Amino acid sequence: AQQDIKDLRQSLGLDDSHNLATPLATETPAALKFVVDAFSTAPVLPDLVGDNEKTILKVLQHYYRRPGPERVIQSLGMQTMPTVWKPLHSCSHVLRARNNGLWYMELLEKFQQCSLRPDEKELLSLAIIYHDAAAEDVDKSVEESSSADYFKRDLAGHYPEKLLADMAKAIVSKENDVKGKEEQNLPDAVRWYLRILRFADRMDVIRGCGVGADFPRLTVTRPLGFNATRLDLPSHLTSEFSSWSCNKSEFQRHLEAAMHGAADLARITGQLLDQRKKNYTQVYGLDDNGAKISENFEWTTEPVKRMDQFIDDNVRRKIAQAAGIIVCSDPNHQACKADQNKGITYGIHNSWYDLGQVKLPAGMTLLEKMQYEHDPSLLSQTTQQAMAQEVQRLKSEGIRMNPGTLTQETLYSEEAQKVLRERGIVVVSEKRPYFNNDGFPRKRKMLVPKKIAKLD
């Protein structure tokens, strides 16, 4: 077996001086050829392929949550396996990049710079998810072309062939500007796909190099930081940009507010060196656990839903702040301003129970969610009015305190039942299973709190 492993490593070009190589399946020893075969097949996509949770989950599982065959062989003999196989191109990165692409497309359409059909938007969102599919598994020189091949192979038959080819061309061309390659011959449609793909990916580069004090101006930050000139923004728009707040165009104001929102998202879902004056995590009393949250995206079965929740929670914190409800990170909850009689508090905690009570406007767009923290005046009048109503509601009603685990004695109390009914919870009697000392199952009647069903 050890000789087979040695032979296979050599056939893949893996020795002490090589970390990555393209597998040569024809030279693989028969005993271990199944490894290369297993990693050379396309993922089994769901019946309804599209920019949706099931499709994206399959792509992440197939290309980001496991290594390519080269590193499988490298890992043979290791006592422990890595929890993140692509630390530089992780699931959280491509999900944030997808988010960047979606709000950027919304911004371009808002200012009539670019108009894309629904199928173009959907496929471009998937192209952003695929853009690092081969990264860290193949040689750097073929990362883009290999990712484009996976993209075309997996989605063939689900989208028009010409559209797939154009999107794949954008993936292949993503780093051409860095390599000094010619781009003048690209069709206009492909040029827009490329521009959006670059923006989506490179906007998230902030997680690795930090956000400089001049963010998001189009300058090269010194010391090393985010270089906004790499975003490939249309030159006719950037020529009008100004560093003076009173002279900024509407497009620049909208863009900068959303970019700051993207930096906030990267701050809490990944490692980010944030050099801005306003430290997002400190303002809202958040733990500095972005690295752990990023790692958790390697395991969740609902990656899109989880990223959307982080985006929505950022909005909820701002709404609560506008209502004068402070974020309480005091372990003794001294800052909560709690009203025990009413069962409410005017301090909010970074838990789903508290944040989930803050209601977002039904029609709030993704672009608005990214902008709200940094410039609420950019939101539509409809959204601003809905926000104002929610702020007034929170000022009046506060945040309902978490009841915790209620004892049977408390649930029997008429006073406790009255408070729970006011909160939309009714106490019912149910038979619950338990095991007695002799190990035999029994059932016992117990009081259980249940949410009252509300009819639409």
Secondary structure, 3 states (H helix, E strand, C coil): CHHHHHHHHHHCCCCCCCCCCCCCHHHCCHHHHHHHHHCCCCCCCCCCCCCCHHHHHHHHHHHCCCCCHHHHHHHCCCCCCCCCCCCCCCHHHHHHHHHHHHHHHHHHHHCCCCCCCHHHHHHHHHHHHHCCCCCCCCCHHHHHHHHHHHHHHHHECCECHHHHHHHHHHHHCCCHHHHCCCCCCCCHHHHHHHHHHHHHHHHCCHHHHCECCCCCCCCECCCCCCEHHHHCCCHHHHCCCCCCHHHCCHHHHHHHHHHHHHHHHHHHHCCCCECCCCCHHHHCCCCCCHHHHHHHCCCCCCHHHHHHHHHHHHHHHHHHHHCCCEECCCCCCCCCCEECCCCEECEECCCHHHHCCCCCCCCCCHHHHHHCCCCHHHCCHHHHHHHHHHHHHHHHHCEECCCCCCCHHHHHCHHHHHHHHHCCEEEEEEEEEEECCCCCEEEEEEEEEEECCCCC
